[in-house]
Amino acid sequence: MWSYSSGVLAVCLLDHIDERTVCNTIAPEKDVDGFHIMNIGRLCLDQPSIIPATAAAVWEIIKRTGIQTFGKNVLVAGRSKNVGMPISMLLHTDGEHERPGGDATVTITHRYTPKEQLKIHTLLADIVIVAAAVGLTRLHHCE
């Protein structure tokens, strides 16, 4: 039997392998990506949890630069498990909970958001966070 101190799952699995099952085989306390269902649940419930590294970095930049999110409209372009979803959770949750959030109104867009809606959401946003892969380049087409 082997032991490990933490686990990272490169989620490039073959089609016949269930991603959720694999993610949940990593012990929640060793899941550095925060993909285990317990960590996702804790994040959604404003409880101390492992936050994926990129989302944690974005959150830290927001805090350290003093960007005010309270009551702001924030557009998150991208809904990935490791960036878009966790940063959206951090931004919209209550600032007075156990793990303080940003108290922002968050809109999430993704590759199927119609171009016209993307433009409207972008224009209405006080803050825009692009948490998208190269595939979501339509944001550049908004004028």
C-alpha positions, 0 to 999 in steps of 0.5 A: 500500500502506498501513501500520499500527502496530496493529489492532483488529477489531470482531468483528461480521462478516456471516455469510458472513465467517469470523471466524478468517480475518479475525483471522489476517490481522492481523500477530501483533505488531500484534494489540492484541486478542490474537485472532491464533492465534499470540497465543492459542497464546503465551497458552496456553503461558505465553509472552509474548503480547498480552493483551486489554485487559479481561483484562489489566486484571482481572489487574492489579487482582488483582496490585495489590490483593494477591489471592492466587490460588495454590491458590484455586478461581476461577470465571470466568463467561464464555468470550469470546475477549477476557475469559473465556478469557484471564483463565482462562489467566492464572489457571490457569497456572504462577506460575514460568513465563516469563509468571507465572500465578496457579496457581489452579484455574479453572472456566469457566461460560457461558450454557449452564451449568445454573442448579443447576451455576452455583450449586454452582460459585459456592458452591465458589469462593474468587474469582468473576470475571464476564466475561459479557455482559448475556445471562449474568444467571442468576448473579444468580438463585443464592441 
